[in-house]
């Protein structure tokens, strides 16, 4: 898929994943600019409909980054997110959208390198999958 650059939307927890992204930028860690970050107070507040809408609007992938289980500022928000993502993966299969286009990861505020590595790996994974079948021409 020569020349394909994936469009990825990231829903990032304000307290952890966004802080890691900020630190990764400050440290100038290399990762591609394919991810559009959207800061949310908690991954548990992300409605599955938002994620599906992002795919319908033409995103090739969605990355959800939250606090490690047990470290959520809202106690169990990230556990709610984990349940919602599991349900969404089943819905995506039903819709004919590869579940590999949605990734949930736990990234702590001090894990800038993990953030950069996760973005690098996910962008490469989406490149291999190619454009989403819902992508508008």
Secondary structure as UniProt FT lines:
FT   TURN            2..3
FT   STRAND          8..13
FT   TURN            14..16
FT   HELIX           17..26
FT   TURN            27..28
FT   TURN            33..34
FT   STRAND          35..40
FT   HELIX           43..45
FT   HELIX           48..56
FT   TURN            57..58
FT   STRAND          61..66
FT   TURN            69..70
FT   TURN            73..74
FT   HELIX           77..95
FT   HELIX           99..101
FT   STRAND          102..106
FT   TURN            109..110
FT   HELIX           112..129
FT   TURN            133..134
//
